[in-house]
Amino acid sequence: MVSMEPKGAYNRAPIFDGENYNYWKECMSVHIQSVDMDVWDSIVNGRFKPQIAADGDNGVVLDKLKADWSDDDKKKIQYDLKARNILISSLGVNEYHYVSHCKTAKDMWDGLETLHKGTDEVKQSKANTLVQQYELYCMKDGETISSMQMRFTHIANKLQNLGKTISNQDCTNKILRCMTKEWQPKVTCNTPILFNYF
């Protein structure tokens, strides 16, 4: 989940533990750009590689030896290291393990994107699982309205993030059909105010 830090904590990277990826991604991109646009560019465009033109006029370039790096080269190399540091500090343990093998900030960023947004096949698989959860959804014995609504909204929001929009009316009807008998009298009286999802 994304840590809900006080709004004044401007210098802290938003923490990501696997939930609300789109929200974290937007917050993180703004955070990094506010720290240093060059650091953000290293995530978008990849790590800078110090290079030099080869002898001759054939347009071939070679990677510079580390001993030949200029001060400007070293400065640009640091952008990727700073970006990786910010990303690593923002990830929970499980999320870090997914990208710990990555050698550049861009690889880490792209890896998280693939993992949490995924290829078309991954998205479809996630959507199928969530649709099944939606269809089989029911109220648990002894569960409160608040707890039930929170579980349901979590499923509905994930479906919406995958492009499977469910209308408020469909959500309300689904909830009403799955409520236990003990809640039916309250549902009849309070339906208009109990359920408003999006």
PyMOL commands that place a pseudoatom at each C-alpha (Angstrom):
pseudoatom trace, name=CA, resn=MET, resi=1, chain=A, elem=C, hetatm=0, pos=[0.000, 0.000, 0.000]
pseudoatom trace, name=CA, resn=VAL, resi=2, chain=A, elem=C, hetatm=0, pos=[1.022, 3.619, -0.361]
pseudoatom trace, name=CA, resn=SER, resi=3, chain=A, elem=C, hetatm=0, pos=[1.976, 5.206, 2.940]
pseudoatom trace, name=CA, resn=MET, resi=4, chain=A, elem=C, hetatm=0, pos=[-0.245, 8.164, 3.793]
pseudoatom trace, name=CA, resn=GLU, resi=5, chain=A, elem=C, hetatm=0, pos=[2.412, 10.578, 5.005]
pseudoatom trace, name=CA, resn=PRO, resi=6, chain=A, elem=C, hetatm=0, pos=[1.474, 14.064, 6.221]
pseudoatom trace, name=CA, resn=LYS, resi=7, chain=A, elem=C, hetatm=0, pos=[1.136, 16.430, 3.294]
pseudoatom trace, name=CA, resn=GLY, resi=8, chain=A, elem=C, hetatm=0, pos=[4.007, 18.507, 4.659]
pseudoatom trace, name=CA, resn=ALA, resi=9, chain=A, elem=C, hetatm=0, pos=[6.494, 15.636, 4.302]
pseudoatom trace, name=CA, resn=TYR, resi=10, chain=A, elem=C, hetatm=0, pos=[7.686, 16.908, 0.918]
pseudoatom trace, name=CA, resn=ASN, resi=11, chain=A, elem=C, hetatm=0, pos=[11.166, 15.417, 1.088]
pseudoatom trace, name=CA, resn=ARG, resi=12, chain=A, elem=C, hetatm=0, pos=[10.022, 11.845, 1.701]
pseudoatom trace, name=CA, resn=ALA, resi=13, chain=A, elem=C, hetatm=0, pos=[9.543, 9.428, -1.169]
pseudoatom trace, name=CA, resn=PRO, resi=14, chain=A, elem=C, hetatm=0, pos=[6.097, 7.758, -1.113]
pseudoatom trace, name=CA, resn=ILE, resi=15, chain=A, elem=C, hetatm=0, pos=[6.370, 4.176, 0.151]
pseudoatom trace, name=CA, resn=PHE, resi=16, chain=A, elem=C, hetatm=0, pos=[5.048, 1.381, -2.061]
pseudoatom trace, name=CA, resn=ASP, resi=17, chain=A, elem=C, hetatm=0, pos=[4.064, -2.037, -0.692]
pseudoatom trace, name=CA, resn=GLY, resi=18, chain=A, elem=C, hetatm=0, pos=[2.208, -3.386, -3.708]
pseudoatom trace, name=CA, resn=GLU, resi=19, chain=A, elem=C, hetatm=0, pos=[-1.160, -1.613, -3.543]
pseudoatom trace, name=CA, resn=ASN, resi=20, chain=A, elem=C, hetatm=0, pos=[-2.444, 1.397, -5.508]
pseudoatom trace, name=CA, resn=TYR, resi=21, chain=A, elem=C, hetatm=0, pos=[0.364, 1.279, -8.048]
pseudoatom trace, name=CA, resn=ASN, resi=22, chain=A, elem=C, hetatm=0, pos=[-1.002, 4.058, -10.295]
pseudoatom trace, name=CA, resn=TYR, resi=23, chain=A, elem=C, hetatm=0, pos=[-1.289, 6.431, -7.338]
pseudoatom trace, name=CA, resn=TRP, resi=24, chain=A, elem=C, hetatm=0, pos=[2.243, 5.615, -6.161]
pseudoatom trace, name=CA, resn=LYS, resi=25, chain=A, elem=C, hetatm=0, pos=[3.663, 5.970, -9.665]
pseudoatom trace, name=CA, resn=GLU, resi=26, chain=A, elem=C, hetatm=0, pos=[2.189, 9.451, -10.087]
pseudoatom trace, name=CA, resn=CYS, resi=27, chain=A, elem=C, hetatm=0, pos=[3.330, 10.587, -6.633]
pseudoatom trace, name=CA, resn=MET, resi=28, chain=A, elem=C, hetatm=0, pos=[6.795, 9.118, -7.199]
pseudoatom trace, name=CA, resn=SER, resi=29, chain=A, elem=C, hetatm=0, pos=[7.316, 10.735, -10.597]
pseudoatom trace, name=CA, resn=VAL, resi=30, chain=A, elem=C, hetatm=0, pos=[6.400, 14.151, -9.173]
pseudoatom trace, name=CA, resn=HIS, resi=31, chain=A, elem=C, hetatm=0, pos=[8.613, 13.563, -6.127]
pseudoatom trace, name=CA, resn=ILE, resi=32, chain=A, elem=C, hetatm=0, pos=[11.674, 12.648, -8.202]
pseudoatom trace, name=CA, resn=GLN, resi=33, chain=A, elem=C, hetatm=0, pos=[11.174, 15.533, -10.630]
pseudoatom trace, name=CA, resn=SER, resi=34, chain=A, elem=C, hetatm=0, pos=[10.924, 17.914, -7.678]
pseudoatom trace, name=CA, resn=VAL, resi=35, chain=A, elem=C, hetatm=0, pos=[14.232, 16.552, -6.370]
pseudoatom trace, name=CA, resn=ASP, resi=36, chain=A, elem=C, hetatm=0, pos=[16.115, 16.785, -9.690]
pseudoatom trace, name=CA, resn=MET, resi=37, chain=A, elem=C, hetatm=0, pos=[14.900, 16.712, -13.285]
pseudoatom trace, name=CA, resn=ASP, resi=38, chain=A, elem=C, hetatm=0, pos=[18.163, 15.090, -14.411]
pseudoatom trace, name=CA, resn=VAL, resi=39, chain=A, elem=C, hetatm=0, pos=[17.544, 12.232, -11.982]
pseudoatom trace, name=CA, resn=TRP, resi=40, chain=A, elem=C, hetatm=0, pos=[14.065, 11.774, -13.484]
pseudoatom trace, name=CA, resn=ASP, resi=41, chain=A, elem=C, hetatm=0, pos=[15.547, 11.819, -17.005]
pseudoatom trace, name=CA, resn=SER, resi=42, chain=A, elem=C, hetatm=0, pos=[17.837, 8.923, -16.045]
pseudoatom trace, name=CA, resn=ILE, resi=43, chain=A, elem=C, hetatm=0, pos=[14.719, 6.880, -15.209]
pseudoatom trace, name=CA, resn=VAL, resi=44, chain=A, elem=C, hetatm=0, pos=[12.940, 7.798, -18.424]
pseudoatom trace, name=CA, resn=ASN, resi=45, chain=A, elem=C, hetatm=0, pos=[15.897, 7.595, -20.820]
pseudoatom trace, name=CA, resn=GLY, resi=46, chain=A, elem=C, hetatm=0, pos=[18.233, 5.160, -19.069]
pseudoatom trace, name=CA, resn=ARG, resi=47, chain=A, elem=C, hetatm=0, pos=[21.651, 5.443, -17.465]
pseudoatom trace, name=CA, resn=PHE, resi=48, chain=A, elem=C, hetatm=0, pos=[24.170, 7.755, -19.071]
pseudoatom trace, name=CA, resn=LYS, resi=49, chain=A, elem=C, hetatm=0, pos=[27.111, 5.967, -20.728]
pseudoatom trace, name=CA, resn=PRO, resi=50, chain=A, elem=C, hetatm=0, pos=[30.364, 7.916, -21.116]
pseudoatom trace, name=CA, resn=GLN, resi=51, chain=A, elem=C, hetatm=0, pos=[31.484, 7.342, -24.700]
pseudoatom trace, name=CA, resn=ILE, resi=52, chain=A, elem=C, hetatm=0, pos=[34.121, 8.577, -27.095]
pseudoatom trace, name=CA, resn=ALA, resi=53, chain=A, elem=C, hetatm=0, pos=[34.395, 8.570, -30.853]
pseudoatom trace, name=CA, resn=ALA, resi=54, chain=A, elem=C, hetatm=0, pos=[36.651, 5.852, -32.223]
pseudoatom trace, name=CA, resn=ASP, resi=55, chain=A, elem=C, hetatm=0, pos=[39.658, 6.733, -34.364]
pseudoatom trace, name=CA, resn=GLY, resi=56, chain=A, elem=C, hetatm=0, pos=[38.711, 7.429, -37.942]
pseudoatom trace, name=CA, resn=ASP, resi=57, chain=A, elem=C, hetatm=0, pos=[35.654, 9.023, -39.486]
pseudoatom trace, name=CA, resn=ASN, resi=58, chain=A, elem=C, hetatm=0, pos=[33.302, 6.022, -39.458]
pseudoatom trace, name=CA, resn=GLY, resi=59, chain=A, elem=C, hetatm=0, pos=[30.894, 7.257, -36.753]
pseudoatom trace, name=CA, resn=VAL, resi=60, chain=A, elem=C, hetatm=0, pos=[31.751, 4.439, -34.335]
pseudoatom trace, name=CA, resn=VAL, resi=61, chain=A, elem=C, hetatm=0, pos=[31.676, 5.281, -30.624]
pseudoatom trace, name=CA, resn=LEU, resi=62, chain=A, elem=C, hetatm=0, pos=[33.275, 3.322, -27.801]
pseudoatom trace, name=CA, resn=ASP, resi=63, chain=A, elem=C, hetatm=0, pos=[32.556, 3.217, -24.074]
pseudoatom trace, name=CA, resn=LYS, resi=64, chain=A, elem=C, hetatm=0, pos=[35.127, 5.225, -22.152]
pseudoatom trace, name=CA, resn=LEU, resi=65, chain=A, elem=C, hetatm=0, pos=[37.323, 3.487, -19.632]
pseudoatom trace, name=CA, resn=LYS, resi=66, chain=A, elem=C, hetatm=0, pos=[36.440, 4.528, -16.091]
pseudoatom trace, name=CA, resn=ALA, resi=67, chain=A, elem=C, hetatm=0, pos=[39.879, 6.096, -15.703]
pseudoatom trace, name=CA, resn=ASP, resi=68, chain=A, elem=C, hetatm=0, pos=[39.035, 8.412, -18.623]
pseudoatom trace, name=CA, resn=TRP, resi=69, chain=A, elem=C, hetatm=0, pos=[35.723, 9.691, -17.261]
pseudoatom trace, name=CA, resn=SER, resi=70, chain=A, elem=C, hetatm=0, pos=[35.534, 13.463, -16.995]
pseudoatom trace, name=CA, resn=ASP, resi=71, chain=A, elem=C, hetatm=0, pos=[33.978, 15.246, -14.020]
pseudoatom trace, name=CA, resn=ASP, resi=72, chain=A, elem=C, hetatm=0, pos=[30.865, 15.821, -16.151]
pseudoatom trace, name=CA, resn=ASP, resi=73, chain=A, elem=C, hetatm=0, pos=[30.706, 12.097, -16.968]
pseudoatom trace, name=CA, resn=LYS, resi=74, chain=A, elem=C, hetatm=0, pos=[30.881, 11.235, -13.270]
pseudoatom trace, name=CA, resn=LYS, resi=75, chain=A, elem=C, hetatm=0, pos=[28.148, 13.748, -12.482]
pseudoatom trace, name=CA, resn=LYS, resi=76, chain=A, elem=C, hetatm=0, pos=[25.832, 12.248, -15.107]
pseudoatom trace, name=CA, resn=ILE, resi=77, chain=A, elem=C, hetatm=0, pos=[26.565, 8.696, -13.933]
pseudoatom trace, name=CA, resn=GLN, resi=78, chain=A, elem=C, hetatm=0, pos=[25.479, 9.774, -10.446]
pseudoatom trace, name=CA, resn=TYR, resi=79, chain=A, elem=C, hetatm=0, pos=[21.970, 10.588, -11.675]
pseudoatom trace, name=CA, resn=ASP, resi=80, chain=A, elem=C, hetatm=0, pos=[21.198, 6.900, -12.142]
pseudoatom trace, name=CA, resn=LEU, resi=81, chain=A, elem=C, hetatm=0, pos=[22.626, 6.033, -8.727]
pseudoatom trace, name=CA, resn=LYS, resi=82, chain=A, elem=C, hetatm=0, pos=[20.540, 8.753, -7.088]
pseudoatom trace, name=CA, resn=ALA, resi=83, chain=A, elem=C, hetatm=0, pos=[17.434, 7.515, -8.894]
pseudoatom trace, name=CA, resn=ARG, resi=84, chain=A, elem=C, hetatm=0, pos=[18.075, 3.916, -7.791]
pseudoatom trace, name=CA, resn=ASN, resi=85, chain=A, elem=C, hetatm=0, pos=[18.614, 5.108, -4.215]
pseudoatom trace, name=CA, resn=ILE, resi=86, chain=A, elem=C, hetatm=0, pos=[15.273, 6.961, -4.206]
pseudoatom trace, name=CA, resn=LEU, resi=87, chain=A, elem=C, hetatm=0, pos=[13.430, 3.991, -5.720]
pseudoatom trace, name=CA, resn=ILE, resi=88, chain=A, elem=C, hetatm=0, pos=[14.976, 1.449, -3.334]
pseudoatom trace, name=CA, resn=SER, resi=89, chain=A, elem=C, hetatm=0, pos=[14.164, 3.637, -0.312]
pseudoatom trace, name=CA, resn=SER, resi=90, chain=A, elem=C, hetatm=0, pos=[10.528, 3.833, -1.431]
pseudoatom trace, name=CA, resn=LEU, resi=91, chain=A, elem=C, hetatm=0, pos=[9.902, 0.098, -1.864]
pseudoatom trace, name=CA, resn=GLY, resi=92, chain=A, elem=C, hetatm=0, pos=[8.653, -2.361, 0.718]
pseudoatom trace, name=CA, resn=VAL, resi=93, chain=A, elem=C, hetatm=0, pos=[10.637, -5.579, 1.103]
pseudoatom trace, name=CA, resn=ASN, resi=94, chain=A, elem=C, hetatm=0, pos=[8.463, -7.660, -1.250]
pseudoatom trace, name=CA, resn=GLU, resi=95, chain=A, elem=C, hetatm=0, pos=[8.452, -5.032, -3.978]
pseudoatom trace, name=CA, resn=TYR, resi=96, chain=A, elem=C, hetatm=0, pos=[12.212, -4.604, -3.686]
pseudoatom trace, name=CA, resn=HIS, resi=97, chain=A, elem=C, hetatm=0, pos=[12.778, -8.326, -4.217]
pseudoatom trace, name=CA, resn=TYR, resi=98, chain=A, elem=C, hetatm=0, pos=[10.979, -8.096, -7.570]
pseudoatom trace, name=CA, resn=VAL, resi=99, chain=A, elem=C, hetatm=0, pos=[13.494, -5.543, -8.896]
pseudoatom trace, name=CA, resn=SER, resi=100, chain=A, elem=C, hetatm=0, pos=[16.605, -6.205, -6.783]
pseudoatom trace, name=CA, resn=HIS, resi=101, chain=A, elem=C, hetatm=0, pos=[18.340, -7.771, -9.803]
pseudoatom trace, name=CA, resn=CYS, resi=102, chain=A, elem=C, hetatm=0, pos=[17.945, -4.602, -11.905]
pseudoatom trace, name=CA, resn=LYS, resi=103, chain=A, elem=C, hetatm=0, pos=[21.153, -2.719, -12.667]
pseudoatom trace, name=CA, resn=THR, resi=104, chain=A, elem=C, hetatm=0, pos=[19.641, 0.654, -13.573]
pseudoatom trace, name=CA, resn=ALA, resi=105, chain=A, elem=C, hetatm=0, pos=[16.842, 2.869, -12.288]
pseudoatom trace, name=CA, resn=LYS, resi=106, chain=A, elem=C, hetatm=0, pos=[15.075, 2.605, -15.643]
pseudoatom trace, name=CA, resn=ASP, resi=107, chain=A, elem=C, hetatm=0, pos=[15.081, -1.197, -15.415]
pseudoatom trace, name=CA, resn=MET, resi=108, chain=A, elem=C, hetatm=0, pos=[13.606, -0.974, -11.915]
pseudoatom trace, name=CA, resn=TRP, resi=109, chain=A, elem=C, hetatm=0, pos=[10.905, 1.482, -12.982]
pseudoatom trace, name=CA, resn=ASP, resi=110, chain=A, elem=C, hetatm=0, pos=[10.002, -0.526, -16.083]
pseudoatom trace, name=CA, resn=GLY, resi=111, chain=A, elem=C, hetatm=0, pos=[10.032, -3.759, -14.068]
pseudoatom trace, name=CA, resn=LEU, resi=112, chain=A, elem=C, hetatm=0, pos=[7.518, -2.373, -11.574]
pseudoatom trace, name=CA, resn=GLU, resi=113, chain=A, elem=C, hetatm=0, pos=[5.370, -1.148, -14.458]
pseudoatom trace, name=CA, resn=THR, resi=114, chain=A, elem=C, hetatm=0, pos=[5.313, -4.590, -16.077]
pseudoatom trace, name=CA, resn=LEU, resi=115, chain=A, elem=C, hetatm=0, pos=[4.661, -6.297, -12.752]
pseudoatom trace, name=CA, resn=HIS, resi=116, chain=A, elem=C, hetatm=0, pos=[1.795, -4.079, -11.665]
pseudoatom trace, name=CA, resn=LYS, resi=117, chain=A, elem=C, hetatm=0, pos=[0.262, -3.019, -14.960]
pseudoatom trace, name=CA, resn=GLY, resi=118, chain=A, elem=C, hetatm=0, pos=[1.542, -5.960, -16.918]
pseudoatom trace, name=CA, resn=THR, resi=119, chain=A, elem=C, hetatm=0, pos=[1.329, -7.218, -20.434]
pseudoatom trace, name=CA, resn=ASP, resi=120, chain=A, elem=C, hetatm=0, pos=[-2.091, -7.702, -22.035]
pseudoatom trace, name=CA, resn=GLU, resi=121, chain=A, elem=C, hetatm=0, pos=[-2.008, -11.359, -20.991]
pseudoatom trace, name=CA, resn=VAL, resi=122, chain=A, elem=C, hetatm=0, pos=[-1.202, -10.495, -17.362]
pseudoatom trace, name=CA, resn=LYS, resi=123, chain=A, elem=C, hetatm=0, pos=[-3.923, -7.828, -17.297]
pseudoatom trace, name=CA, resn=GLN, resi=124, chain=A, elem=C, hetatm=0, pos=[-6.475, -10.259, -18.682]
pseudoatom trace, name=CA, resn=SER, resi=125, chain=A, elem=C, hetatm=0, pos=[-5.508, -12.895, -16.136]
pseudoatom trace, name=CA, resn=LYS, resi=126, chain=A, elem=C, hetatm=0, pos=[-5.842, -10.382, -13.278]
pseudoatom trace, name=CA, resn=ALA, resi=127, chain=A, elem=C, hetatm=0, pos=[-9.165, -9.174, -14.656]
pseudoatom trace, name=CA, resn=ASN, resi=128, chain=A, elem=C, hetatm=0, pos=[-10.504, -12.735, -14.897]
pseudoatom trace, name=CA, resn=THR, resi=129, chain=A, elem=C, hetatm=0, pos=[-9.570, -13.406, -11.271]
pseudoatom trace, name=CA, resn=LEU, resi=130, chain=A, elem=C, hetatm=0, pos=[-11.177, -10.173, -10.082]
pseudoatom trace, name=CA, resn=VAL, resi=131, chain=A, elem=C, hetatm=0, pos=[-14.343, -10.770, -12.120]
pseudoatom trace, name=CA, resn=GLN, resi=132, chain=A, elem=C, hetatm=0, pos=[-14.655, -14.156, -10.444]
pseudoatom trace, name=CA, resn=GLN, resi=133, chain=A, elem=C, hetatm=0, pos=[-14.186, -12.535, -7.019]
pseudoatom trace, name=CA, resn=TYR, resi=134, chain=A, elem=C, hetatm=0, pos=[-16.862, -9.985, -7.938]
pseudoatom trace, name=CA, resn=GLU, resi=135, chain=A, elem=C, hetatm=0, pos=[-19.315, -12.625, -9.095]
pseudoatom trace, name=CA, resn=LEU, resi=136, chain=A, elem=C, hetatm=0, pos=[-18.796, -14.826, -6.022]
pseudoatom trace, name=CA, resn=TYR, resi=137, chain=A, elem=C, hetatm=0, pos=[-18.735, -11.908, -3.595]
pseudoatom trace, name=CA, resn=CYS, resi=138, chain=A, elem=C, hetatm=0, pos=[-20.914, -12.332, -0.502]
pseudoatom trace, name=CA, resn=MET, resi=139, chain=A, elem=C, hetatm=0, pos=[-21.222, -10.873, 2.950]
pseudoatom trace, name=CA, resn=LYS, resi=140, chain=A, elem=C, hetatm=0, pos=[-19.465, -12.813, 5.705]
pseudoatom trace, name=CA, resn=ASP, resi=141, chain=A, elem=C, hetatm=0, pos=[-21.301, -13.934, 8.820]
pseudoatom trace, name=CA, resn=GLY, resi=142, chain=A, elem=C, hetatm=0, pos=[-21.089, -11.238, 11.482]
pseudoatom trace, name=CA, resn=GLU, resi=143, chain=A, elem=C, hetatm=0, pos=[-19.463, -8.751, 9.099]
pseudoatom trace, name=CA, resn=THR, resi=144, chain=A, elem=C, hetatm=0, pos=[-20.285, -5.053, 9.415]
pseudoatom trace, name=CA, resn=ILE, resi=145, chain=A, elem=C, hetatm=0, pos=[-21.576, -2.966, 6.533]
pseudoatom trace, name=CA, resn=SER, resi=146, chain=A, elem=C, hetatm=0, pos=[-18.389, -0.890, 6.642]
pseudoatom trace, name=CA, resn=SER, resi=147, chain=A, elem=C, hetatm=0, pos=[-16.101, -3.911, 6.395]
pseudoatom trace, name=CA, resn=MET, resi=148, chain=A, elem=C, hetatm=0, pos=[-18.177, -5.470, 3.622]
pseudoatom trace, name=CA, resn=GLN, resi=149, chain=A, elem=C, hetatm=0, pos=[-18.235, -2.244, 1.631]
pseudoatom trace, name=CA, resn=MET, resi=150, chain=A, elem=C, hetatm=0, pos=[-14.467, -1.816, 2.019]
pseudoatom trace, name=CA, resn=ARG, resi=151, chain=A, elem=C, hetatm=0, pos=[-13.794, -5.327, 0.662]
pseudoatom trace, name=CA, resn=PHE, resi=152, chain=A, elem=C, hetatm=0, pos=[-16.190, -4.803, -2.215]
pseudoatom trace, name=CA, resn=THR, resi=153, chain=A, elem=C, hetatm=0, pos=[-14.834, -1.365, -3.133]
pseudoatom trace, name=CA, resn=HIS, resi=154, chain=A, elem=C, hetatm=0, pos=[-11.309, -2.821, -3.186]
pseudoatom trace, name=CA, resn=ILE, resi=155, chain=A, elem=C, hetatm=0, pos=[-12.378, -5.368, -5.831]
pseudoatom trace, name=CA, resn=ALA, resi=156, chain=A, elem=C, hetatm=0, pos=[-14.355, -2.793, -7.843]
pseudoatom trace, name=CA, resn=ASN, resi=157, chain=A, elem=C, hetatm=0, pos=[-11.461, -0.295, -7.845]
pseudoatom trace, name=CA, resn=LYS, resi=158, chain=A, elem=C, hetatm=0, pos=[-8.986, -2.932, -9.034]
pseudoatom trace, name=CA, resn=LEU, resi=159, chain=A, elem=C, hetatm=0, pos=[-11.353, -3.869, -11.863]
pseudoatom trace, name=CA, resn=GLN, resi=160, chain=A, elem=C, hetatm=0, pos=[-11.683, -0.211, -12.797]
pseudoatom trace, name=CA, resn=ASN, resi=161, chain=A, elem=C, hetatm=0, pos=[-7.871, 0.157, -12.893]
pseudoatom trace, name=CA, resn=LEU, resi=162, chain=A, elem=C, hetatm=0, pos=[-7.821, -2.707, -15.399]
pseudoatom trace, name=CA, resn=GLY, resi=163, chain=A, elem=C, hetatm=0, pos=[-10.447, -1.012, -17.566]
pseudoatom trace, name=CA, resn=LYS, resi=164, chain=A, elem=C, hetatm=0, pos=[-13.442, -3.022, -16.312]
pseudoatom trace, name=CA, resn=THR, resi=165, chain=A, elem=C, hetatm=0, pos=[-15.790, -0.275, -15.150]
pseudoatom trace, name=CA, resn=ILE, resi=166, chain=A, elem=C, hetatm=0, pos=[-18.790, -1.176, -13.016]
pseudoatom trace, name=CA, resn=SER, resi=167, chain=A, elem=C, hetatm=0, pos=[-21.581, 1.372, -12.630]
pseudoatom trace, name=CA, resn=ASN, resi=168, chain=A, elem=C, hetatm=0, pos=[-22.754, 2.596, -9.219]
pseudoatom trace, name=CA, resn=GLN, resi=169, chain=A, elem=C, hetatm=0, pos=[-26.124, 0.996, -9.877]
pseudoatom trace, name=CA, resn=ASP, resi=170, chain=A, elem=C, hetatm=0, pos=[-24.566, -2.412, -10.605]
pseudoatom trace, name=CA, resn=CYS, resi=171, chain=A, elem=C, hetatm=0, pos=[-22.393, -2.123, -7.480]
pseudoatom trace, name=CA, resn=THR, resi=172, chain=A, elem=C, hetatm=0, pos=[-25.382, -1.247, -5.321]
pseudoatom trace, name=CA, resn=ASN, resi=173, chain=A, elem=C, hetatm=0, pos=[-27.501, -4.060, -6.744]
pseudoatom trace, name=CA, resn=LYS, resi=174, chain=A, elem=C, hetatm=0, pos=[-24.681, -6.544, -6.208]
pseudoatom trace, name=CA, resn=ILE, resi=175, chain=A, elem=C, hetatm=0, pos=[-24.252, -5.484, -2.575]
pseudoatom trace, name=CA, resn=LEU, resi=176, chain=A, elem=C, hetatm=0, pos=[-27.982, -5.630, -1.877]
pseudoatom trace, name=CA, resn=ARG, resi=177, chain=A, elem=C, hetatm=0, pos=[-28.248, -9.153, -3.290]
pseudoatom trace, name=CA, resn=CYS, resi=178, chain=A, elem=C, hetatm=0, pos=[-25.395, -10.513, -1.171]
pseudoatom trace, name=CA, resn=MET, resi=179, chain=A, elem=C, hetatm=0, pos=[-26.341, -9.074, 2.216]
pseudoatom trace, name=CA, resn=THR, resi=180, chain=A, elem=C, hetatm=0, pos=[-27.369, -11.429, 4.987]
pseudoatom trace, name=CA, resn=LYS, resi=181, chain=A, elem=C, hetatm=0, pos=[-30.981, -11.472, 6.252]
pseudoatom trace, name=CA, resn=GLU, resi=182, chain=A, elem=C, hetatm=0, pos=[-30.159, -9.615, 9.458]
pseudoatom trace, name=CA, resn=TRP, resi=183, chain=A, elem=C, hetatm=0, pos=[-29.318, -6.503, 7.410]
pseudoatom trace, name=CA, resn=GLN, resi=184, chain=A, elem=C, hetatm=0, pos=[-32.345, -6.508, 5.083]
pseudoatom trace, name=CA, resn=PRO, resi=185, chain=A, elem=C, hetatm=0, pos=[-34.512, -4.125, 7.189]
pseudoatom trace, name=CA, resn=LYS, resi=186, chain=A, elem=C, hetatm=0, pos=[-31.676, -1.586, 7.390]
pseudoatom trace, name=CA, resn=VAL, resi=187, chain=A, elem=C, hetatm=0, pos=[-30.967, -1.935, 3.680]
pseudoatom trace, name=CA, resn=THR, resi=188, chain=A, elem=C, hetatm=0, pos=[-34.575, -1.091, 2.836]
pseudoatom trace, name=CA, resn=CYS, resi=189, chain=A, elem=C, hetatm=0, pos=[-34.402, 2.128, 4.883]
pseudoatom trace, name=CA, resn=ASN, resi=190, chain=A, elem=C, hetatm=0, pos=[-30.881, 3.302, 4.031]
pseudoatom trace, name=CA, resn=THR, resi=191, chain=A, elem=C, hetatm=0, pos=[-30.115, 2.162, 0.479]
pseudoatom trace, name=CA, resn=PRO, resi=192, chain=A, elem=C, hetatm=0, pos=[-29.650, 5.698, -0.978]
pseudoatom trace, name=CA, resn=ILE, resi=193, chain=A, elem=C, hetatm=0, pos=[-26.978, 6.688, 1.552]
pseudoatom trace, name=CA, resn=LEU, resi=194, chain=A, elem=C, hetatm=0, pos=[-25.166, 3.409, 2.113]
pseudoatom trace, name=CA, resn=PHE, resi=195, chain=A, elem=C, hetatm=0, pos=[-23.758, 2.789, -1.310]
pseudoatom trace, name=CA, resn=ASN, resi=196, chain=A, elem=C, hetatm=0, pos=[-21.895, 5.305, -3.387]
pseudoatom trace, name=CA, resn=TYR, resi=197, chain=A, elem=C, hetatm=0, pos=[-18.691, 3.918, -4.880]
pseudoatom trace, name=CA, resn=PHE, resi=198, chain=A, elem=C, hetatm=0, pos=[-17.212, 6.076, -7.600]
for i in range(1, 198): cmd.bond("trace and resi %d" % i, "trace and resi %d" % (i + 1))
show_as sticks, trace
zoom trace
